[in-house]
Amino acid sequence: MNKSELIDAVSDKSGLTKADADRAFKAFVEVISEAMAKGDQVALVGFGTFLVRERQARSGRNPRTGETISIASAKIPSFKAGKALKDAVN
């Protein structure tokens, strides 16, 4: 399912117009992105938790030259599925 299919499905389920569903989806993504940029978690009970994880600095290897390089630490977005979502999938 891509973004436009998701917006169509939300529109059908909720009775919103497609334009309203699109605005709601964009606002949802923006709010989660802003919260994660501040380092906060967004927990949706039964669905899952959006959070930021720290990736430690490490050494890697350039596949073309075989040269060892250092890879800096980074913050990465992550999603941890909730029990209800896991049960629905299985």
Stockholm file with secondary structure:
# STOCKHOLM 1.0

chainA/1-90         MNKSELIDAVSDKSGLTKADADRAFKAFVEVISEAMAKGDQVALVGFGTFLVRERQARSGRNPRTGETISIASAKIPSFKAGKALKDAVN
#=GR chainA/1-90 SS CCHHHHHHHHHHHHCCCHHHHHHHHHHHHHHHHHHHHTTCCEEETTTEEEEEEEECCEEEECTTTCCEEEECCEEEEEEEECHHHHHHHC
#=GC SS_cons        CCHHHHHHHHHHHHCCCHHHHHHHHHHHHHHHHHHHHTTCCEEETTTEEEEEEEECCEEEECTTTCCEEEECCEEEEEEEECHHHHHHHC
//
